[in-house]
């Protein structure tokens, strides 16, 4: 589908964040969610988690926030309709947040969040 404007896409990412249960959202620690057009190294990926998952943290002070990046153009290219885009953005947001909690791709695919 045609790419939607950045502001409209950011709203979809916000809606995806709203779908995360409060109990989990409150456990996010030192993480920022960003929107970019595309990943320069892997232009087809929909989202990316960069950081140290909560399950692997030991001494964790004075570090920059973990980053979750959601890629607008890749998601728009992946989807055929606006309704599909809304759903895929939410899935991608949840998928990347799950990585922050130490959940790997294999488990996410098994649970339908791949």
N, C-alpha and C positions, 0 to 999 in steps of 0.2 A: 504494500500500500504506500501511498505518498507519505513522506515524513510529516508529522504534525509539528506545529510550532513548539519551541523549547518550553515556553511557559505552560502550555497545555500538557506537555509530556511530564513536566515536573509535578503537575497536579496529579497525574496518574501514579507517579511514584509515591506521592503523599498518600493517595488512596490505598496503595499497596501496603505502605507502612501502617495505615489504620487497621488493616486486616490482621496484623500481628497481635495476638492476645496480649493484654496489658501485663500479665504476669511475666511473659517473655520479654516484652519491650522494656520493662523496668530492669531486666537483668543485663541489657546491653551495656558494655563497659568500654569507654574510650573508643568509640567508633563513630565515623561520620559517613553519611550517605551522599554520594555525588552523582550528578548526571553529566555525561559527556556524549559527544556524537558517536564516536567509535573508538575502539581500542587500536592504537597504532600498530601493534605487533600481531594481533589476531582480530581483524575487522569483523569476523562473523560471530564472535562471542557476544552473548546478551548481557552478561554481568560478570563482575569479578570481585572477589574478596581478597584483600591484601592485608595481612596482619598476623597476629599470633592468637590462635583460637583460645578461648577461655580454658579449655581442657589442657592446654600446653603452657600456660603461664605459671611462672614461678616468681622470681623477682621481677616486678613489672612496674617500674617507676621512672618517670621522666621521659617516656617514649612518646612519639607522635601517635595520634589516633590511628586505629585500624581504618581501612578505607573499603567501603562498598561502592562500586561504581556501576551504574546502570547505563547501558548504551542505547541511546535514542534511535540512531539510524539503523543499527542492527536489528532492534526489535521491530521497527516499522517495516523493514525489509522482510522479516520473518513472518509477519502477519498479513492476512488478506482483508480483514475488516477491522473497524474500530472496536467492536465488541471483543474480537480475538486479541487485539492489542491491550485492552484493559486487563484481560485475564492473564496474558503472558507477562505483562509488567508486574502484576501482583505475584505471580509464580516466581519470577526472577528475583524480586525483592526478598521473598520468603526464603528462596533457595540460598541466596548469598548471606542472609542473616543466620541461616542454619550453619553455614561454614564458620561463622563467628563463634557458635556454640560447639564447634568441633565435630559436626556431623558431615560425613564424607558424601561424595557424589553417588556412590553405590547405594547407600541407605536412602538417600533422597529419591533416587530413581525407583527403588522398591516401594516407597511410600507415595509415589505419584507426583513428586515435586521436582522431577528431573528436568 
